[in-house]
């Protein structure tokens, strides 16, 4: 049955109520749209049933139900009687967004002229385009894209969810997670999807692809993403890298595919300090463990031999010995206590987990261990020769970084300049290791602002200024200028030293 939708609202059919419309009729209209009973729908509408009535539980309207059923004639009839296409369910989804889920292009065409924004979203941030992507609706995806849908829109979710880093996913991530190979290909090759977009947790489409349980689909999507230069160093939940996730899936082909990538970090760890090799040995994945060793995985990442023996795998234990695994591995002492009070919890975690050493330095470049931002690379917690340190990160060719190392080396015996422990170069980065201080001068002044000045405070202030002036003088004598002399760049240790 076809009905025309007049452009002028005054030309819509006029219901004949005669005082006989009841709440029951409204509920019957909901049921009739669910059952695709167009004759009953028309009877109820003529009788005067509320075309925009919503059920009490989830807020479904007759139009929502008709769209979900994909019944174009009922959709057209309801619109003809004034159904509101922007009416929202409890979760904020409009009939237009539901149409993205069902993928019915004819229904989308009926609704689109009456929708204010093709990118409207529900309370979780899902648009019709995202839903079409997540459900693999290729025709709907192309229709929405042609009519202005934003491909790289990030899912905007509730504020309380954003605070715990939920939301922020894109249509590409949805398609990758659901295993829709064709949709991923279309998004990347035809619609310009950003392969390295990240959600609020920092995950990209590759991380999402590895969540799917169908290994063949995962491999196909991973290949598409790798061909488009997806970042293989990104981390998912539990700080797991794509390589670690591939090992968890017990998929040798997927592991091989990732190990072929130029920038893969084979010895990266998750937040428990486990590498891909450690996990492979735990999961009794002999072929994957052997592949990782052949590709250069370090064998000092835990008591691998003991794990192999517990699994009664003598051959793997023998293989690991041949690649440098030793019997006398001792994990860090559980009762170790940090010297720093401010950074203590993060230092205890860093001390406990395994990290591949960069020369004499143990470090994990992650927000959990970040002390401060800088103009070049940030400052992180670390251990240099087992000493708690602050590590300034520069790119390897940084003139600023090289000058700083030169200055610190020439002033090692100077008590007025922050203690310099050493530096390391690794894979294009320069790591400068300094004494770990508790506060900046700015923080210290803020903590004591408003307190009455005592003699000890006067003495402290004189010592601060004296130390600062001497340090600046010595910098100048060495041919350097500080360029950014302000309280937040003055550091205070347990025995106050200023630089």
N, C-alpha and C positions, 0 to 999 in steps of 0.2 A: 504494500500500500504506500503510495507516495502522497505527501502533502507539501505544499509550498509554504515557505516562511516569508511572510510579507516584510518589507523593509520598514514600513510604517507601523509602530505599535498599535495605532488606532484600528488597523485592519485585522488585528488578531481575532480569532474566534472568541465570542463572548460566552462564558459559562452561564448556564441557566440554573441558578441555585434553588429558587422557590422555597428557601428555608430548609431544604432537606439534606444539606451537606453535614456530615458528622466526622468526628475524629476517626471513626472506623473507616470511612471512605478514604481518608488520607493514608491510613495504614494499608488498605486494600490496593491503593495506587502503587505503593512501594512494592508490594508482593506481585502485582501484575507486571511491573517492569522487570522484576527478577525472573518471571516465568515467560517473558517475551509474549505476553497475551495482549496484542495490540488492540483487539476489539474492546476488551475490558478497560484498557488504558483510556481509549477514546470515550467510552461511556462515562467513566469517572470524571474525566476532564470536562465533558459537557455538563455533567451534573454539578460541577463547581469544586471538585477536589483541589486541594492546594498543590499546584505544580511544583512548588519549592519547599514542600514539607520535608523535614529531615527526621530520620529515626533518632530516638533518644540516646541509644547506646554509642554509636560511632558516627552519627551525622550524615549517613548516606541519604541522598535525595533521589527522586525518580530518575533524574538525568544521570547521576553517577551510576546507577544500576543499569540503565540502558546502554551507557557507554561501555561499561564492563562486559555486558553481554554482546556488544558489537552489533546491536540491532539498529541499523541506520534509519529505518522507517520510524521507529519509536523515538529515536533521538530527534529526528526532524519534527515529528508531531509535538513533542514536548517543547522544543524551541518555539514552534508556532504558537503555543499556548503561553509563552512567556517564561519558560524555564531559564533560570539564571546560570550561565556557563561558568561564572566565577565563584559560585557558591562553594564553600570549603567544608570538607569533612573534619572530624576531630583532629586528624593529623595534618590538616591544612591543605590536603590534596583537592584540587578542582577537577571537574569532569575532563578538562583538557589534559591535565597531568595523567589522569587515569587512561585517557586515550593513548598516551605515549606508551603505557604499559601493554595495552592490548595490541597496539600497532596497526589499528584500522585506519588507513589513510582517508577513506571516505568520511569517517566520523571526524577525523581531524580537520578535514576541509569544511565540514558543516560548522564546527566550533570556532575555527580560527578567526573568521570575520568578527566574531562577538567577543574575542579575547583581547584585553588591553595590552598584554605583554606576552610574547611567545616564550620568554624566559622566566615566567612566573614560577615560584617554587613553593613547596610545602614547608612545614615547620622544621623539617630535617634538611632542607636545602635542595631537595630533588626537583629538577625541572622535567618537563615532558621529554626533552632530548636525552637527559641522563637515564630516565626510565627506559626509553627505547633502546639505549645502548646496553643497559643492564639486562634487558630481556631479549636482546638479539633481534630487534625488529628493524631490519635493514631498510625496508621501504619507508617506514615512518621516520627513520633516522634521516634519510635523504630528503624527505619532504620537509621536515622541520629545519634542517640545515639550509635548504633553499629559501625558506621563509624567515630566516634571520636568527635561528637558534645559535647561541654562543657555544663553540666547541670546547674552549678551554676555561669555561666558568668553573670556579671552585665551589664546592658545596658549602653554603653558609648555614651553620647550625645554631642551636640555642647557646646563649652565652655561658651557661654552666657547663655545657658539653665542650665548648672551646677551651675553657679553663683547664680541662683535663686532656686537651689536645685531640679531641674527637673532631670529625668532620674535615672539610677541605679537599675531599676527593673530587676527581674529574670524571667525565664520561669515559675516557680512555681507561682509567683505573677500574671502573665498574665492568667494562667489557672484558678486560684482562682477567679480573677475578672470576667472572662467570664463565670464562673459557670460550667466548665468542670470537673465533679466529677471524671470520670474515669482517665482523664489525671493527676489530682492532686494525685490520688491514685498511679498511675504508677510512677510518679516523686518521690514520697515519699518512696514507698515500693520497687521499682525495680531499681531506678536510683540514689538514695542517695541525693536527693535535700535537701538543707539546709533550714530547716523550719523556722529558725530565721534570715535568711539573710534580710538585710534592704536596701531600696533604698536611694537616696540622701536626702530624706525628713525624713528618719528614720522610714518609714512604713515597716511592714512585710506582709507576705502572708495573715494573719488573717485580717489585715486592708483592704487589697484588696478584700478579699472574701466578706466583709460586704458592699462593694459598689454595689454588684449585686442585682438586683431587685426581683429575684426569691427566695422567702424565703425558700422553700424546698431545693433548691440547696445550699443555704447559710448554712443551718443547717447541711447538709451532709458534706460539705467541712469543716465547722468549727469543726465538730466531728473528721474528719481525722486529722486536724491540732492539735487539743487538744490532741489527742492520741499520737501525736509525740512531745508533750511538747512545743508547740508554746508559745512564751512570750505573756501573756495577758495584760501586763502593757504598751505595746507600744502605741504610740499616732499617730493619723493621722492628716489630715488638721484641723485647728482650735484647735489643741491639744486635740482632742476627743479620748477617750479610746475606746477599743472594746465594753465595757459595755454601754457606752453612745451611740455609733453607733447602738447597738442592740436595745436600747430603742427607738431611732429615727425610726427604722424599725417597731416598734410597735409589736414586735414578742416575746410573752411571753415565748415560748419554748426556743428560743435563749438566752434570758436573764437568764432563769433557768440554761441552760447549762454552761454559763459563771460564774454564781454565785457558781457553784459547784467546781470551780477551787481554789486550795489552796492559790495562790498568788494574787487573784483578789483584787483590791483596790476599794471597793464599794463607797467610798466618794471622789474619785479623781474628779477633775473639768476640764472643757475645758477652752479655753482662755477667755471666758466670765464669768468664775467663777461658771458655772452651773454644778451641779452633776447629776448623772443618776436619782435620785429621783426628783430633781427640774424639770428636763425635763419631767419626767413621769407625774407630776402634771400639768405642762403646757399643755401637749398633751392630757389631760383627760384620761390617761391610769390607771384606778383605780386598776385593777388586778396587773399590774406591780408595781405600787406605793406601794401597800400592800405587795407584795413579797419583795421588797427592804427594807421596814421597818422591816419586820419579819427577814430579814437577817442582820439587824444591821445598816441600813443607818441612818445617822444623819438627824434630822429634823430642825436643826438650819442653814440651807443652803440657806436662803432666806425667803421671806414672803409667805410661802407655804399656809397658811390659807387664805390669801387674794386672792391668785391665785385660790384656790379651790372654794372660794365664787364667784369670777368673772365668774367661769365656772358653777355656780349654782349646785355644787356638795356638798350638805350638808353632805352626808354620808362620803365622803372622808375627808372633813374638820373635822368631828367628829373623824374619825380614826386617822388623823394626830395629833389631840390634845391628844389622848390617848397615842401616841408615842412621846410626848414631844414638839410638835410644839407650839409656843407661839404667842400671838397677837401683842406683842410690839417689833417685830423685826425692827431694824432701819439699813438700809444700810449705808456704810461709806459715810461721807460727800463728796459731789462732789467738794467742794472748798478747800479740804485739800491740803496743800503744804508741800513738803518734805524739810528737812533741808539740805540734800546733794544736791549740784549742779551737780556733776559729774554723779550721779546715779539717778537723779530726775525723769526722765520719767519712768524708770522701776519701781521705788518705787511707783509712783502714780498708775501705773497699778496694781501692787501687792496689794496696799492698797484698791483698788476699788473692786477687785474680791473676791469671797468667797473662802476660803481655810479652811479645817478642822484643828483645832488647835492641835499642838503637845505640850501638856502641856501649857506653856505660849508663845509658839513660833508659828508664822505664817510664812510659807515658801512654796515655789513652786520650786521643783527640776527640773529646765528647763534651757536651754541655754540662754533664754532671761534674766534670773536673775543671771547668773553665773558671778562672778567677776574674778576668777582665777582658774587655775588647780593646784592641789597638787599631791603628790605621793600617796595619799590614797583615796580622795573623792571629792576634789574641795571646793571652797569657794563661797557661794551664798548670795544674799541679803535676808533680812528677817526682821521681827518685833518681838521683845521680850518685852512683856508687853507694846506694842505700841511704843517702842523705835526702831528707825532704827538701824539695826545691820548687821555685817558681820558674816556669819555662816560657820564655818569650819566643814566639814563632815568627820567622821571616821567610820569604822565598829566598832560595839559595843565592841568587845574584843581587840581593838587596844591598845597596851601598850603605844605607842606614844601619842595617844589621852588621855588616862587616866592620864599619867604623865603631859600632858599640862594642863588639868583641875586642877590637884592637885597644880601645880605651880601657876596658875592664882588665884586660891582661896586663897592661902597663901600670895599673893602679891596684894590683892585688894586695900589696902590703899596706895600702892606705885604709885606715879604719873609718874614714869619713865617706867612703864610697861603698855601696852595697857589695856584699861578698859575691865574687864570681867563682863558680865551681868548674865550669868548662862548657864546651859547645860540641854539637854533633851535626854532621851533614848527612841527610838521607833522602833520597828520591826527590830532589829538587827543593828541599826545605832545610832551613838553618834553625837549630834549636839552641837557644842561649839559656844556660842554667844559672839561676841566681838564688841568693838566700831567700827563703820563704818568710815573709813578714806578715804580721797579724793585721795591721791597719795602715791606712794612709794618714798623713797629717791632718787632712781635711776631716776624716772620720773621727780622729782623736779629739780635735778641737770641738766638733759637734757634740761628742759625748760629754765634754767638760764645760760646755758653754753655760754661763749663768752661775757657775760655782764661785764662791768667794775666793779671792786670790790670797794664797798663803805664801810664806817664805819659800817653801819647797817648790811651789808653782813658779815663783820668780826664778828660782835656780834652774828649774826644768826649762823654762822659756829661754833663759840665757844660753843653756847648753844646746837647745835646738837651733837657735839662731847662729851660735858659734859654729856648730857642726855644718850647718847649711852654707855659711859664708866660706868656710874652709874648703868644703867640697866644690863649690862653684869656682873659687880661686884656683884650685888644682885642675879643674876642668879647663879653665882658660889657659893656664900655664902649659897644658898638654895640647893646646890648639883647638879645643872644642868649645862650642856654645851649647847650652841646654835647649833653648828654643821653646820650651814648654814648662817653665818653672811656676808651678801652682800647687796648692796643698794636696790635691788628690794624687800627685806624682811624688809625694814625699812618703817614704815607707818607714814604719816603726816595727822593730823586732822586739824580742823579749828583753834584750839589753839594747835600749833605743839607739839605732844607727840611722842616719838620715842621708839620702842621696837624691 
